[in-house]
């Protein structure tokens, strides 16, 4: 079932299609640092994206470590085998053998090497699962480990996409996009019109034209088809429509539906709680919630979906304790 995550801007040329018009648009692509750099656009190569990109395609824990090492070494000469050896307590020769796949990394070095590479959340979990597979010699456990790895990768498999900033109908277009999951990702126009109702016919036509222009879907004359199962958003720094605009619309939509759904506790969740916390522990708490949240969303998806839900979450500081002034 298609999902919407976070977005980044990327300009491509317009391709003619059944819903084409003469205008410029922002088209989605899979995250590819080389493509972005070749176009001269501002780099979006955050370490997290790079690490996940490596870990999604790696076949073994050893190859993952080698690629993670080479990526960091290319950016910083001081990130050497000697540096890793000093930090995690393993010899350079041993680490060299591990990176070349001649030996498997011993579990006693898993946490130290994760710390050296500063992996967190999903990246850390995927690497540790790959390292566990490297050392596994029990065929009865292999299938379970592979299933766990696939589950972790599904939650981490985000692709960088974008939508036109100018479009005020973006929120509805994303709802239309996600509704494809209820029709096997290939609905007909009649199925979509029946689902959204005649009152939204014009909005639906605009949304479909909009989604085709971005490359998220295609039309073969009978069916609309999903081209990418995940659309990700990273905040945009300019334009009339930003990620904050999307979040604001999401909260407004939740407010509009409050009266209808807040009391139907078996089918909805409307909760708000104030919690007193320790400020220094908040970052770790936020990271844990974010990773668990993405995993939960991935697990909730179904190929046999018949319902679209809006999943909102907000956690932020409201006030902080004022420290008393010291007196002599």
N, C-alpha and C positions, 0 to 999 in steps of 0.2 A: 504494500500500500504506500503511495507516495507521501512524503513528509516535507515540511518546511522547517528549515533550521536558521542559518545566519547568512548574510550576503556581503559581496564585495563588487565594486564596479569593474566592468570590462567591456570595451567597445569592439564590436565586430561589424563586418559589412552585412547589409540586409540581403536575404535570399528570397527570391520570388516564390509565392505559394498561393493557395486558394484564398487566403485572407490578407494578402500583401497590400501595403500602401507605401507611398514614397515618403519615408521619414527615417531618421536615424534612431537606433535603439541600442540598448545594452543587452548583449546576448550571453547566456550562461556557457561556461566551459568547465571541464574538470580541472581541478587545481593542478597546474603545471608551471612550476617556477621558471623553467626555461622559456616557455611561451611568453609569460608575463615580462620577463627581463628583455627578451628580444624586441618587444613592442615599445620599450622605453617607458612603460607605465611605472608608477611607484610600486616598489616591491611589497608584497604581502607575505613574504617568507618568514612567518613567525616560526620559532623553534618547534612549537607544538605541531603545526601543520607539516613541517618537514619530517619530524619523527614519525607521525602517524602515516605519512605517505610511504616511508620506508617499511614500517612494521606491517602495513596492510598487504604488501606483496612479498615479504620475506618468507623463505621456505623453512629456515631453521633459526634457532637462537644465535648460533655462531655467525651466520651471514648477516643477521640483524645487527649484531655488535660491530662487525666489520664495517658495514655501511654507515652506522651511526658514528663510528670513529672517524671514518674518512670524511664524512660531511663536516664534522667539527674541526678536524685537522685542516681542511681546506680554508676554513675561516680564521683559524687561530693556530699558528705554528707551535705554540707552547702546549697545545693539547696533544701530547705525545704518549707513546707507550710507557715511557719513564714516568710521566705524570700520573697516568692511570695506575701504574704499578705501585707508586708511593701512596696513592690515595686509598686503594683497596687491599693492599697487602699481598698481592700476587706477583710472582716474578715476571719479568718482561718476556722470557722465553715461553713461559706457560701461557701468557696472554696472547702471544703471537700464534701459538699452536691453536688456541681457542678461536681466534679470529679467522684462521685459515681452515677451520673445520676439522683439524686433526685430533682435537680433544674437546670434551664437553665441559663447560664451566661448572665447577663444583658449587652446590647450593650455599656453601658458606660465603661465597663471593657474590651471590645474587643481589643482596641488599646494598653492599658497598659499591658495586658497579652501577647499580641503578642511581645511587647518590652521585657518583662521579658524572654520569650523563644527565643528571638533574631531570630524570623522567618522573612524571606524576600521573595519577589517575589512570586513564585508558591506556596511555603509552606504556606505563609501568606494568599494568596487568597483562597486556599482550606480550611484552617481552618475557615476563616471567613464565607465561604459559608456553611460549616457544622454547625457552630453556628447559622447562619441565619435559616437553616432548623430546628434546634432544637426548635426555638422560633416561627416558622411559624404555624399559626392556620387557614390559608386560603387555602382550598383545591385547589382553582383555581390557586394558585401560586406555588403549590408543584411541578407540572410537569416541569414548567419553571426553578425552582431552581435546580431540579435534572438534567435537561439538561445542565445548566450552570456548575454544579459540574462535570458532565461527561466530558464536554469540557475542564475544567481546569485539570482534572486528565489525560486526554489523552495527553495533552502537557507535563505533568510531569512524565508520565509512561515510564521512561528510564530504560533499563535493562543493566547490566554490561556484556559486551562481550569482546572477543578478537579474533584476527586473528594472524597467524604465522608471527613473525617479519621478518623471512627470505624471505618471498615471495615478489618478485619485481612486481608480477602481481596483487598485492592487489587492486590497484585502479580500474582496469578493473573488478576484481571479485566483487567489491562493486557495480559497474554499472550493472553487470549481476544480482546480488542479487536484486537490486531495480527494475530491468525490470520485475521481476515476477509479479508485481502489474498490468502489462498490460495484463496478461493472467490468471487472477483470482487466482494468487498465486500458480498455478499448471500447468506450461507449459510443453509441450513435448520437447524432444530434437530437433525435426524438427522445431517447432515454434521458438525456440531460435536460431537455425542455420539460419533460414530464416530472422530473425530480425537482427542479427549481421553480416550476410553475410559470404560467403565461405572463404573470405580472413582472417577471424578471427576464423576459425574452431578449430585450435590447441589451440589458446588462450582460447577459450570457454571451451574446454575439461579440460584444466588445472584449469580454474576458477571454474567449477562445482565440480571437484574432491576436490579442495581446500575448497569450501563452505560446502561440505558434511563432510570433515574431521573436521571442526570446530563445526559441529552440527547446523549450521544455516539453512540447508535444508536437505531433505531426498529424496531418489529415490525409487519408488515402482515398477520399471520395465517398466513403461509407462510414468508416470509424475514425475516431480520434484516438491516437495512441501515445502513451507515455514514452518519452525518449530517455529520461533520467528519473530514477526512483527517489532521489534526494535533491532538494534545493536548499542551499545554505546561504545565509545572509550574514555579512559583516558590516558594521555601521558605515554609512556613507557620510562623507564630510561636507557634501554640498548638495544643492538641488532642493526642490520643494518637498520631496518625499524621502525620508530617511528611515533608518531602522527604528529610531525613537517614534516616528510617526506610526509605523506598523505596530509597535508596542502600545501606543496610545489608543489606536483603533481597537486593538485586542481587548484592552481594559474597558473601553466604552461598550464594546459588544457584550462583555461579561455583565456589565452593569445593566444593559438593556434587558438581559435575560434573567436577572436576579429574581424578580418576582415569580416568574414561571417555574424556575428550577431549584431555587434555594431550599425548598421544603421537600423535594423529591430525593431523599438521601440515598435511595438505592440506585439512583441513576445519575447523580451529580454530586459534586463536592464544592461547597462555598464555605470556606473557613478563613478566619482571620484571628491571629493570636499575637499578643505582645509577650516577648520572652526576654528575661534579663540574662545576659551572657557576659563572658570575659572577652574583652576586645581583642586580646592577643590570640585567642582561640578561634575567632570568627573566620579568618581566611581559610584555615583548614576545614572548618565546618562547611563553608560555602563550596569549596572544591569537592568535598565528599558528596554533598547534596547534588551538585551539578553532574557529577559522574553517574551517580545512582539514578538521577532523573533521566539522563539520556539512555541508560540501559533499560529503565522501566518503559520508556516510550518505544524502544526497539522491540521489547518483549510483547508489548500491547498490540502492536501491529498485526493484522491478519489478512491473508490473501482472500478470505471469505467475508470481508467486511460488509456490513449493511448499515453502518452508522458512522457519522463524522462527529468527533468531539473536539471542543476547544480546550487545550491544556495550557493554563496560565500558572505562573508561579512568580512571586516576588518576595525577596528577603533582603532587607536593608536596615541600616541603623536609623533609629528615630531620635535618640538623644544619648548623651554621654554624661557620666558622673563628673562633676567639677571637683577638682582636688582642692582641699583646704590650703590656704596660704600658710607658709611657715612663719612663725613669729619667734623673735629672739627672747 
